[in-house]
Amino acid sequence: MSIILFFAVLAILILAHELGHFLFAKLSKIKVEEFGFGFPPRVFGFRRGETIYSFNLIPFGGFVKICGEDGSPSDLPAEALTRSFGVQKAYIRALVLSAGVLFNLLLAWPLLTATYLIGAPVSVEENGIPGNYFKEKGVMIIQIQEGMPAELSDLRPGDYLLRFFGKNEKTLEISDIKEVQNFIANHPEEEIRMDYLRKGKVFSTKAIPLKNPENGKGILGIAMEKVGIVRLPFHMAIWEGLKTTVRLTGLIAEAFVDFFTGIFTERKILAQVAGPVGIAGIIASAAQSGPIFILQLVALLSINLALINFLPFPALDGGRLMFLAIEVIRRKPISAKFSNIAHNLGFAILISLMLIITYLDILKLMQ
């Protein structure tokens, strides 16, 4: 089931991206030769107008084949030349190249809007949402530190902490983060039992907090936030969905800056990146936490895909935009031969990085 969900999410993200290129090319009167669902070999297809719509065997998303996109329109028939991508004005080409990124960002908006309509967990503090829209307030785990007692006890992000039981002590009914922190701190190397809520069901688990060597206090390895379930009317959900999309885009962009800065300062930077195997695991974890978390995760992945594609690296949309900017500055096109070599080399580097990251993901699983 997790594998099917992984491929479904991947297909949605890539199809949204390629749909952006497709629609903007069509709107710009550029000839689109093929719009493919999945990757070849082709299973079947049909022609509508001048475009072939194909359904292919490998279900990893889709692709768009635009006339003259390889930058060498001279081989095209005269009647097709005027509708080739390569001969269009620079701003039109820029719009078509940017459309995939735009559609990935736009995809996040309705997904996040849906979470507010269904009922999204939102931080109680500094959110701008009127308090009367909050229901079922509680302390939720938002992050679990790898290798710490919380991870070993099967706690997961999205779990609500209900109560703690300590040795020879009364039950702690949890209503505040500070209470949890104090309880854990006061029970180093002592077994504690915890009741938590997951997908509407109450579960129990046990853990033994580690002892902090600096101050002797207990450490469980969780980050928490006091949240409430927010269900909004349609007009408010749309607005909050847009605000959250913009906010997350800014936060992810900052994370990218930190990541690339860290390349020059941290040796283990690749270990912090998730490849297909790691993402599949994250999606599986989100599925166990409920549909809201799946929607939020797909929105996050869509924003990530948009920003990655916008990077000025050959083979990515950002790399093609960079070459277009150089062309405008030079007032002279970059040769198709050089452009194709650069993009092919960039693609090879990206595939190599993906293989390395996948290998690291597998090592993590084996550990």
DASULWO-V261272 format. One record per backbone hydrogen bond with DSSP energy under -0.5 kcal/mol. NH is the residue of the N-H (numbers start at 1). CO is the residue of the C=O. E is the energy in kcal/mol with one decimal. If there is no record, write none. Layout:
((NH:CO:E) (NH:CO:E))
This chain:
((5:1:-2.5) (6:2:-2.4) (7:3:-2.3) (8:4:-2.3) (9:5:-2.7) (10:6:-2.5) (11:7:-2.6) (12:8:-2.2) (13:9:-2.4) (14:10:-2.4) (15:11:-2.7) (16:12:-2.3) (17:13:-1.7) (18:14:-2.8) (19:15:-2.6) (20:16:-1.5) (21:17:-1.4) (22:18:-2.6) (23:19:-2.9) (24:20:-2.2) (25:21:-2.1) (26:22:-2.4) (27:23:-2.8) (28:24:-1.5) (29:26:-1.7) (30:25:-2.6) (31:83:-2.2) (33:31:-0.6) (33:65:-2.1) (34:65:-1.5) (35:52:-2.7) (36:63:-2.9) (37:54:-2.9) (38:36:-0.7) (38:61:-3.1) (39:58:-2.7) (43:55:-2.8) (44:55:-1.7) (46:53:-2.0) (48:51:-2.7) (51:48:-1.5) (52:33:-2.2) (53:46:-3.3) (54:35:-1.7) (54:52:-0.7) (55:44:-3.2) (56:37:-3.1) (57:41:-2.8) (58:39:-2.3) (59:57:-0.7) (60:58:-1.8) (63:36:-1.8) (65:34:-3.0) (66:64:-0.7) (67:31:-2.6) (69:66:-1.9) (71:68:-1.7) (75:72:-0.8) (76:73:-1.9) (80:77:-0.9) (81:77:-1.4) (82:78:-0.8) (83:80:-1.0) (84:81:-1.6) (85:67:-3.3) (87:84:-0.8) (88:85:-1.4) (93:89:-2.1) (94:90:-2.4) (95:91:-2.0) (96:92:-2.3) (97:93:-2.6) (98:94:-2.1) (99:95:-1.1) (100:96:-0.5) (102:98:-2.3) (103:99:-2.6) (104:100:-1.8) (105:101:-2.0) (106:102:-2.6) (107:103:-2.2) (108:104:-1.1) (109:105:-0.8) (109:106:-0.5) (110:106:-1.0) (111:107:-1.4) (112:108:-2.5) (113:109:-2.5) (114:110:-2.3) (115:111:-1.3) (116:112:-1.4) (117:113:-1.5) (118:114:-2.5) (119:115:-2.8) (120:230:-2.1) (122:120:-0.5) (122:228:-2.4) (124:226:-2.6) (133:130:-1.8) (134:131:-1.6) (135:229:-2.3) (138:227:-2.8) (139:161:-0.6) (140:138:-0.6) (140:225:-2.8) (141:159:-2.7) (142:223:-2.8) (143:223:-1.4) (145:221:-2.7) (148:145:-1.7) (150:220:-2.4) (151:148:-0.8) (152:148:-1.7) (153:149:-1.4) (154:151:-1.4) (155:150:-1.7) (158:141:-3.2) (159:156:-1.9) (160:197:-2.3) (161:139:-2.4) (161:159:-0.5) (162:195:-2.7) (163:195:-1.3) (164:172:-1.9) (165:193:-2.9) (169:166:-1.6) (172:164:-2.6) (173:171:-0.8) (174:162:-2.6) (174:172:-0.7) (180:176:-1.2) (181:177:-2.5) (182:178:-2.5) (183:179:-2.3) (184:180:-2.5) (185:181:-2.4) (186:182:-1.9) (187:184:-1.5) (189:209:-2.9) (190:187:-1.3) (192:207:-2.8) (193:165:-2.4) (194:205:-3.0) (195:163:-2.7) (196:203:-2.7) (197:160:-2.8) (198:201:-2.9) (201:198:-1.9) (203:196:-3.0) (205:194:-2.1) (207:192:-2.1) (209:190:-0.7) (209:207:-0.5) (210:219:-2.5) (212:210:-0.6) (212:217:-3.3) (213:211:-0.5) (216:212:-3.0) (218:185:-1.3) (219:210:-2.1) (223:143:-2.7) (225:140:-2.1) (227:138:-2.7) (227:225:-0.7) (228:122:-2.3) (229:135:-3.1) (230:120:-2.7) (230:228:-0.5) (231:133:-1.0) (231:229:-0.5) (232:116:-2.4) (232:230:-0.5) (237:233:-2.7) (238:234:-2.2) (239:235:-1.4) (240:236:-2.8) (241:237:-2.5) (242:238:-2.1) (243:239:-2.5) (244:240:-2.5) (245:241:-2.0) (246:242:-2.4) (247:243:-2.5) (248:244:-2.9) (249:245:-2.2) (250:246:-2.0) (251:247:-2.3) (252:248:-2.9) (253:249:-2.2) (254:250:-2.2) (255:251:-2.0) (256:252:-2.1) (257:253:-2.0) (258:254:-2.4) (259:255:-2.4) (260:256:-2.7) (261:257:-2.2) (262:258:-2.3) (263:259:-1.0) (264:260:-0.5) (264:261:-1.1) (265:262:-0.9) (266:262:-3.5) (269:266:-0.7) (271:268:-0.7) (272:269:-1.4) (273:270:-1.6) (279:275:-3.0) (280:276:-2.3) (281:277:-1.8) (282:278:-2.0) (283:279:-2.8) (284:280:-2.2) (285:281:-2.1) (286:282:-2.4) (287:283:-2.5) (288:284:-1.6) (289:285:-1.1) (290:286:-1.1) (293:290:-0.5) (294:290:-1.3) (295:291:-2.4) (296:292:-2.4) (297:293:-2.3) (298:294:-2.8) (299:295:-2.1) (300:296:-2.2) (301:297:-2.8) (302:298:-2.4) (303:299:-2.1) (304:300:-2.5) (305:301:-2.8) (306:302:-2.1) (307:303:-2.4) (308:304:-2.7) (309:305:-2.3) (310:306:-1.0) (311:308:-1.4) (313:311:-2.6) (316:313:-2.1) (318:309:-3.1) (319:311:-0.5) (319:313:-0.9) (320:316:-1.9) (321:317:-2.4) (322:318:-2.1) (323:319:-2.2) (324:320:-2.0) (325:321:-2.4) (326:322:-2.2) (327:323:-2.1) (328:324:-2.2) (329:325:-2.4) (330:326:-2.8) (331:327:-1.5) (332:327:-1.4) (339:335:-2.5) (340:336:-2.6) (341:337:-2.2) (342:338:-2.6) (343:339:-2.5) (344:340:-2.5) (345:341:-2.5) (346:342:-2.7) (347:343:-2.4) (348:344:-2.2) (349:345:-2.3) (350:346:-2.4) (351:347:-2.5) (352:348:-2.2) (353:349:-2.5) (354:350:-2.4) (355:351:-2.3) (356:352:-2.2) (357:353:-2.8) (358:354:-2.5) (359:355:-2.3) (360:356:-2.2) (361:357:-2.4) (362:358:-2.3) (363:359:-2.1) (364:360:-2.1) (365:361:-2.0) (366:362:-2.3) (367:363:-1.8))
